[in-house]
Amino acid sequence: EDQVTQSPEALRLQEGESSSLNCSYTVSGLRGLFWYRQDPGKGPEFLFTLYSAGEEKEKERLKATLTKKESFLHITAPKPEDSATYLCAVPGHSGYALNFGKGTSLLVTP
Amino acid sequence: EPEVTQTPSHQVTQMGQEVILRCVPISNHLYFYWYRQILGQKVEFLVSFYNNEISEKSEIFDDQFSVERPDGSNFTLKIRSTKLEDSAMYFCASSEDTGELFFGEGSRLTVL
């Protein structure tokens, strides 16, 4: 049973066209929700951790928000260098290893 | 900036051969992990290691896999008898505590 579901699977944006990526989770007693960026052939790069509903974090053109059932990664005025796969992850029912979603592949065109 | 380093970056092996993938975690980190990513699929958890023992493992991590921390800096993943379906990117990660994981660049394993 998938604990993390991400949508859409793929997203194509024009440079400057803002949008949001969604991550819904089913784990109860959330012990953190993590966002990563992954470039082709590379390891995931840590972006944000959110722990409680209502929490928000920002980094450059990215802002992550959290509710009781989902998280959003908002991308404001994206640039081509923001093109990557964005991964969402949560710790499992026991332990602290992260379980990843399938990711959203973002392509930003000039 | 400290980083997780992995070797080799790419290894090609014959089916049935043993493979050892090596990782040097970030020096003050206490938790170590191996993940794998089959081409086009999601990042999958294999095993976590803390205080010189396995703390958690997935169904993927069967008897053909083992992990070891042979000294104070290295963390290894051994696959005893490789199968075609073991072809994947293998990522090592480490964390200071139970928070965010920091990943290496990966080792690409190709089994022929």
Interface residues (C-beta under 8 A of the other chain):
Chain A: R31 G32 F34 Y36 Q38 G41 K42 G43 P44 E45 F46 T49 L87 A89 P91 G92 S94 G95 Y96 A97 L98 N99 F100 G101 K102 G103
Chain B: V4 Y31 Y33 Q41 K42 V43 E44 F45 S48 S55 E56 S58 M89 F91 A93 S95 T98 G99 E100 L101 F102 F103 G104 E105 G106 R108
